Amino acid sequence: MARFQYGKKKHTYQRSILSACVFLLIAAAFYQGIQSLSSGTKKRQRESLDNALTRGVTYCYTVEGSYPESLEYLKENYGLIYDEDLFFVDYKVEGSNILPDITIIEKGR
């Protein structure tokens, strides 16, 4: 009878290990999926910010005849809003009639 109990314990132990491995595999797949969605969302936010900056700068030039002198000017006068905790925008002005150099950098969280 001890022989059968020993076999049962081994079988239960193997099933527990198998269950833990399957759980870890599912958890890893779930985590990878969440990371993929998060990365796609950040990419779309960056593209949206890039489009908003381009539109705002172009519109300002069309209306006023010169490019905005600063990023703050775009925010105050043309309603530019973005998540400053997620993105850093480097805005360099060369002159009032030269398109500014705009660089968007994603901040690490």
Contacts in CASP RR format, 6 or more apart in sequence:
PFRMAT RR
TARGET T0000
AUTHOR 0000-0000-0000
METHOD contacts of the structure
MODEL  1
MARFQYGKKKHTYQRSILSACVFLLIAAAFYQGIQSLSSGTKKRQRESLD
NALTRGVTYCYTVEGSYPESLEYLKENYGLIYDEDLFFVDYKVEGSNILP
DITIIEKGR
42 86 0 8 1.000
42 106 0 8 1.000
45 83 0 8 1.000
45 86 0 8 1.000
45 87 0 8 1.000
46 87 0 8 1.000
46 104 0 8 1.000
46 106 0 8 1.000
49 82 0 8 1.000
49 87 0 8 1.000
49 89 0 8 1.000
49 104 0 8 1.000
50 104 0 8 1.000
52 80 0 8 1.000
52 82 0 8 1.000
53 74 0 8 1.000
53 80 0 8 1.000
53 89 0 8 1.000
53 102 0 8 1.000
53 104 0 8 1.000
54 102 0 8 1.000
56 68 0 8 1.000
56 74 0 8 1.000
56 78 0 8 1.000
56 80 0 8 1.000
57 67 0 8 1.000
57 68 0 8 1.000
57 74 0 8 1.000
57 99 0 8 1.000
57 100 0 8 1.000
57 102 0 8 1.000
59 78 0 8 1.000
60 66 0 8 1.000
60 67 0 8 1.000
60 68 0 8 1.000
60 73 0 8 1.000
60 74 0 8 1.000
60 77 0 8 1.000
60 78 0 8 1.000
61 67 0 8 1.000
65 96 0 8 1.000
65 97 0 8 1.000
66 96 0 8 1.000
66 97 0 8 1.000
67 93 0 8 1.000
67 95 0 8 1.000
67 96 0 8 1.000
67 97 0 8 1.000
67 98 0 8 1.000
67 99 0 8 1.000
67 100 0 8 1.000
68 74 0 8 1.000
68 77 0 8 1.000
68 78 0 8 1.000
68 93 0 8 1.000
68 100 0 8 1.000
69 93 0 8 1.000
69 96 0 8 1.000
70 91 0 8 1.000
70 93 0 8 1.000
71 80 0 8 1.000
71 89 0 8 1.000
71 91 0 8 1.000
74 80 0 8 1.000
75 81 0 8 1.000
82 89 0 8 1.000
85 107 0 8 1.000
85 109 0 8 1.000
86 106 0 8 1.000
86 107 0 8 1.000
86 109 0 8 1.000
87 104 0 8 1.000
87 105 0 8 1.000
87 106 0 8 1.000
87 107 0 8 1.000
88 104 0 8 1.000
88 105 0 8 1.000
88 106 0 8 1.000
88 107 0 8 1.000
89 102 0 8 1.000
89 103 0 8 1.000
89 104 0 8 1.000
89 105 0 8 1.000
90 101 0 8 1.000
90 102 0 8 1.000
90 103 0 8 1.000
90 104 0 8 1.000
90 105 0 8 1.000
91 100 0 8 1.000
91 101 0 8 1.000
91 102 0 8 1.000
92 100 0 8 1.000
92 101 0 8 1.000
92 102 0 8 1.000
93 100 0 8 1.000
94 100 0 8 1.000
94 101 0 8 1.000
END
